[in-house]
Amino acid sequence: MCGIATIFGRGWTSGQLKAMQFSQRHRGPDGQDCYIDPTGLAGLAHNRLSIIDLSEAGRQPMWSSDGNLAVIFNGEIYNYLELRAELSDYPFQSRTDTEVILAAYQRWGEACLDRFHGMFALVIWNQRERSVFAARDRFGVKPLHYAQHNGAVYLASEIRALHAAGIPAEMNDAAFASYLTAGLHDHSNQTFWTHIEALPAGHKLTLTESRMQVACWYDLAGATGTDLDQRPVGVVEQEYRELLLDSVRLRFRSDVPVGINLSGGLDSSTLLGLVQAVDGEASQLGAFTYITGDPAYDELPWVQQMLAHTRHPSLVCRLTPEETRCLAESIQRHESEPFGGLPTIAYGKLFETIRGAGVVVVMDGQGMDEQWAGYDYYEALSNPSGTAPVQGTKQRTVRPECLTPEFRALATPFDPPAPFPDKLRNRQYWDARYTKIPRALRFNDRISMRCSVELREPFLDHRLFELALRQPAERKIANGVRKWMLRRIARQLLPNEIVEAPKRPLQTPQREWLRGPLMPWANDMIEAALSRWSGSWLDEPMVRSEWQHYRDGRSDNSFFVWQWISLGLMIQ
């Protein structure tokens, strides 16, 4: 896990590359190196968080054995040992997965991406061909942003690095209009900043002196196919369980301490059960949980029940209203874009606790809801004539009427493809590719790397997703029970009371705090937003009216309030 930065083209300076590297030092505090081509065409910079092979042999940029290719890499290739055995004729000089990338690229070219099981953003400089090749993993767990500016192309793990290089920090009106009008973000290559784009998940980018080309190398729908899996349930269940175990087993590969994020829900509890199966009943991995002191939201009783008969130490951190303001401002600086409210802030506090405990790698349970139809709106879609409510609230989440008509008109319509013949799988695909997972991954990458912690997502293994998406609706939702097949598998790992626990979509008292102890701070942020955008983006009387309605308790959701707070945070 690291921070990477590249400049390709003419007219840039070494100072710009160094500024990019310095801005991402939190992503890799264990080493910083860079390479600048003697002709000035390309520069590569790397901040290292040492995870596998902690020796100096793991430093980057790393060069191929023939001295032609240099790679900088953020992430992990989990099956690197299997690939290394397949590439045994390569003269390896380290024990890293990074060197396996070089050997694989030399052997298979761009097709090596199909062989990687992992999370990654990588850049390879080809000295002979005077070209750059970059790629991002299948689900976009690891970030990569780019911008074209004054004859050069800039690439970096984080947007703040591009701003540090001198890319103008101009807010993207259309992106903010889409966000405030429809709650859309992280669903395309567009970012909240003009001139800066995100390389989409499963895409690759090639640079030569004459052109830049972006192309898709992996698409979940295409890899899954449209045919449903008609094999017996027991056969599929066994295959999926073996894939789960293999995915967790691969993600144990680390030369530094590993932990697990644990809530009381089915997904993270399933992950803990798999950890027990892989690491043994004597496993002593630390289990990390956040709380807020509100029993209506805290999941600690479920966590304690899950850990009661294990040897895993439970490390609990509590988020308080008093520390939320400073945390929000710090997290905003690292996110560079609007983020997910109080849950993201609580998660940020959790990663501080994780790093403070000396743990550098932590596993998380992201991805099961999208695979096995865990959200409530999926239930309606499992009926071909159904329509979907919004998860976790009965009211509208956004307030487009609080925007000026001119600004509202800038919003970009979202019309995702529908590659499957049924509504349920299309919505699962949209959530995995365009909505739920992309935004969660962006939030979580920034808050984990803010604390120099590597976050691994075992359930975001493409083999799991493809198999789950091939299953008929009745294997996902049966008799009103969501995640039906996952629960069957979980019964082999977990107590029944955990398996049968209902989904709890809200995990922090954001609604209560914003109209309670955080109301003065929220008001300050909304006032800051109004002072900047009243009349241009925001209809001030309407915003004030809706804010008052919220404070009076006339709304069961706080998403639109957090949107306005986000605007205030962006200009702090």
Protein Blocks (a to p, Z undefined) as FASTA:
>chain_A
ZZddddedehiafklmmmmmmmmmmmomnbccddddfklmaccddddddfbhpbfklpcc
dddfkomaccddedddfklmmmmmmmmmpccfbfbfklmmmmmmmmnmmmlmmmpgcddd
dddddfklopadddddfkomagcddddeehiacddfbfklmmmnopacdddfklmmmmmm
nopahkbfbdfbehiacddehiacdddfkbccdddfbdfklmnopadcfbdfklmmmmmm
mmmmmmmmmmmgccbdcdddddfbfklmmmmmmmmmmnopkbccdcddddehiaklockl
mmmmmmmmccbdcddddddfklmmmmmmmmmmmnopacehjmlmmmmmmmmmmmmnopab
dcdfehjlmmnopafklmmmmpmkbccddehiabdfbdfklpcfklmmmpccdddddfbf
bfklmmmmmmmmmmmmmmmmmmmmmmmmmnopacddfklcfklmmmmmmpcfklmbgghi
ahklmmmmmmmmmcfklmmpccdfbfbfklmmmmmmmmmmmmmmmmmmmmmmgojlpcfk
lmmmmmmmmmnopacbfklmmmmmmmmmmmZZ
